[in-house]
Amino acid sequence: MRIIAGSLKRRSIKAPSGTDTRPTSDRLRESLFSILGSDRVQGARVLDLFAGTGALGMEALSRGALSAVFVEQHPQALKVLYYNIENLGLEDRSRIIKWNIRKDLRCLRNEAPFDLIFMDPPYGRGLTAITLEHLKKSGLLTSASCIICEHTAEDPLPPEKEGFIREDLRVYGKTLLARLSFLSDKEESH
């Protein structure tokens, strides 16, 4: 695995061995950032949920994001995540939080809202809708926040009436890549 573009272009990223972590492929990452465009990434505060290797957040940092918070709970993935951030020299713009996102997002309660949120939960566990519900209640989103969700058809997105609008959806084999925007309670009531 490698960083695709930006200041860290072609730098290697390690991935944990085994099947517990499913890193986003270079091809899919390239498509994802193409969908986003550079203006969405430049200067952004990034949240990388189910971070795994950290490839999505690190790619954003390489492309000009201001900072990234990585949330992961798997010990082997955390070890690799710390290594990757240090190896790429991103310690001053990164923060890693060990947390079980299935419960809630209390670990982020002191954070300001994020501009760009990546979520790539383990497939087939129903975590897509749960995580979006946690995000909705968290206070971490504004109407300008962009959420990128990597999921499968078995883990569908909640209906749009539940606080999010699907702006774009791409299919890559069994993987779906959705770009969502957030409707605050005020916007939803109109």
C-alpha positions as CSV (number, residue, x, y, z in Angstrom):
1,M,0.0,0.0,0.0
2,R,1.1,3.6,-0.6
3,I,0.0,7.2,-0.5
4,I,-1.3,8.1,-3.9
5,A,-0.9,11.9,-4.2
6,G,0.3,15.0,-2.5
7,S,3.3,15.7,-0.4
8,L,3.7,12.1,0.7
9,K,3.1,10.6,-2.8
10,R,4.5,7.0,-3.3
11,R,5.4,6.6,0.4
12,S,4.6,3.2,1.7
13,I,2.0,2.3,4.3
14,K,2.0,-0.9,6.3
15,A,-1.1,-3.1,6.8
16,P,-1.6,-5.6,9.6
17,S,-1.4,-9.2,8.7
18,G,-4.5,-11.4,8.8
19,T,-8.1,-10.6,7.8
20,D,-9.3,-8.5,10.8
21,T,-8.4,-5.3,8.9
22,R,-9.5,-4.7,5.4
23,P,-7.5,-1.8,4.0
24,T,-9.1,0.4,1.3
25,S,-7.3,-0.4,-1.9
26,D,-5.2,2.1,-3.8
27,R,-7.7,2.1,-6.7
28,L,-10.7,2.7,-4.4
29,R,-8.8,5.5,-2.5
30,E,-7.9,7.2,-5.8
31,S,-11.5,7.1,-6.9
32,L,-12.7,8.4,-3.5
33,F,-10.4,11.4,-3.6
34,S,-11.3,12.0,-7.2
35,I,-15.0,12.2,-6.1
36,L,-14.1,14.6,-3.3
37,G,-11.9,17.0,-5.3
38,S,-9.0,18.9,-3.9
39,D,-11.0,21.9,-2.6
40,R,-12.9,19.6,-0.1
41,V,-9.6,18.3,1.3
42,Q,-7.4,21.4,1.5
43,G,-7.4,22.7,5.1
44,A,-10.0,20.2,6.3
45,R,-10.3,18.8,9.8
46,V,-10.6,15.0,9.1
47,L,-12.1,12.2,11.2
48,D,-11.1,8.7,10.2
49,L,-13.5,6.2,11.9
50,F,-12.6,2.5,11.9
51,A,-9.2,3.8,10.8
52,G,-7.4,0.5,10.3
53,T,-4.1,1.4,8.6
54,G,-5.0,5.1,8.6
55,A,-4.7,5.2,4.8
56,L,-7.7,7.4,4.2
57,G,-6.8,10.0,6.8
58,M,-3.1,10.0,5.8
59,E,-4.0,10.4,2.2
60,A,-6.1,13.4,3.2
61,L,-3.1,14.8,5.2
62,S,-0.8,14.3,2.2
63,R,-3.3,16.2,0.0
64,G,-3.4,19.2,2.3
65,A,-5.8,18.5,5.2
66,L,-5.1,20.5,8.3
67,S,-5.4,17.6,10.8
68,A,-6.8,14.1,11.3
69,V,-8.2,12.2,14.2
70,F,-8.0,8.4,13.8
71,V,-10.4,6.2,15.8
72,E,-9.6,2.4,16.0
73,Q,-9.9,-0.3,18.6
74,H,-8.2,-3.4,17.1
75,P,-4.8,-3.8,18.8
76,Q,-2.9,-5.0,15.8
77,A,-4.4,-2.2,13.6
78,L,-3.5,0.4,16.3
79,K,0.1,-0.8,16.3
80,V,0.4,-0.4,12.5
81,L,-1.5,2.9,12.6
82,Y,1.0,4.4,15.1
83,Y,3.9,3.1,13.0
84,N,2.5,4.6,9.8
85,I,1.9,8.0,11.3
86,E,5.4,8.1,12.8
87,N,7.0,6.7,9.6
88,L,5.3,9.4,7.5
89,G,6.2,12.2,10.0
90,L,2.5,13.1,10.6
91,E,2.6,13.1,14.5
92,D,2.0,16.9,14.7
93,R,-1.1,16.8,12.6
94,S,-2.6,13.5,13.8
95,R,-4.2,12.1,16.9
96,I,-5.1,8.4,17.5
97,I,-7.9,7.4,19.8
98,K,-8.5,3.8,20.9
99,W,-12.3,3.4,21.1
100,N,-15.1,1.0,20.4
101,I,-17.3,3.0,17.9
102,R,-20.1,0.5,18.3
103,K,-20.9,2.1,21.7
104,D,-20.9,5.8,20.9
105,L,-18.6,8.6,20.0
106,R,-18.1,10.1,23.5
107,C,-14.3,9.8,22.9
108,L,-14.7,12.8,20.6
109,R,-16.9,15.1,22.8
110,N,-14.2,17.7,23.2
111,E,-13.5,18.0,19.4
112,A,-14.7,20.8,17.2
113,P,-16.9,19.7,14.2
114,F,-15.1,17.9,11.4
115,D,-15.1,18.9,7.7
116,L,-14.5,15.5,6.3
117,I,-15.4,12.2,7.9
118,F,-14.3,8.8,6.6
119,M,-16.0,5.7,7.8
120,D,-15.1,2.2,6.7
121,P,-16.6,-0.2,9.2
122,P,-16.1,-3.9,9.1
123,Y,-18.5,-5.4,6.5
124,G,-21.5,-7.4,7.4
125,R,-21.9,-6.3,11.0
126,G,-24.6,-3.6,10.7
127,L,-22.2,-0.9,11.7
128,T,-22.9,1.6,8.9
129,A,-26.3,2.8,10.2
130,I,-25.2,2.6,13.9
131,T,-22.2,4.8,13.2
132,L,-24.2,7.3,11.2
133,E,-26.7,7.5,14.1
134,H,-23.8,8.1,16.6
135,L,-22.4,10.8,14.3
136,K,-25.8,12.5,14.0
137,K,-26.0,12.7,17.8
138,S,-22.4,13.7,18.4
139,G,-22.3,17.4,17.6
140,L,-19.3,16.7,15.4
141,L,-21.1,17.6,12.1
142,T,-22.2,20.8,10.5
143,S,-24.2,21.2,7.3
144,A,-20.8,21.7,5.5
145,S,-19.5,18.3,6.7
146,C,-18.9,15.7,4.1
147,I,-19.1,12.0,5.1
148,I,-17.6,9.3,3.0
149,C,-18.9,5.9,3.8
150,E,-17.4,2.6,2.4
151,H,-19.9,-0.2,2.9
152,T,-21.7,-3.1,1.2
153,A,-25.3,-3.7,0.2
154,E,-25.6,-5.9,3.3
155,D,-24.9,-2.8,5.4
156,P,-27.2,-0.3,3.8
157,L,-27.3,3.4,4.5
158,P,-30.3,4.7,6.6
159,P,-33.1,6.4,4.7
160,E,-32.4,10.0,3.8
161,K,-35.1,11.3,6.2
162,E,-32.9,10.2,9.1
163,G,-30.5,13.2,8.9
164,F,-28.3,12.5,5.9
165,I,-28.6,13.1,2.1
166,R,-26.7,10.8,-0.3
167,E,-25.0,13.1,-2.7
168,D,-23.2,10.4,-4.7
169,L,-23.0,6.6,-4.7
170,R,-20.4,4.5,-6.7
171,V,-20.2,0.7,-6.9
172,Y,-16.8,-1.0,-7.1
173,G,-17.5,-4.8,-7.1
174,K,-19.1,-5.6,-3.7
175,T,-18.0,-2.3,-2.3
176,L,-20.3,0.8,-2.3
177,L,-18.8,4.3,-1.8
178,A,-21.3,6.9,-0.7
179,R,-20.8,10.6,-0.2
180,L,-23.2,12.0,2.3
181,S,-24.1,15.4,3.6
182,F,-25.6,16.1,7.0
183,L,-28.9,17.8,7.8
184,S,-29.0,19.5,11.1
185,D,-32.2,19.2,13.1
186,K,-33.1,22.7,12.1
187,E,-32.6,21.9,8.4
188,E,-34.6,18.6,8.7
189,S,-37.7,20.3,10.1
190,H,-38.1,22.5,7.0
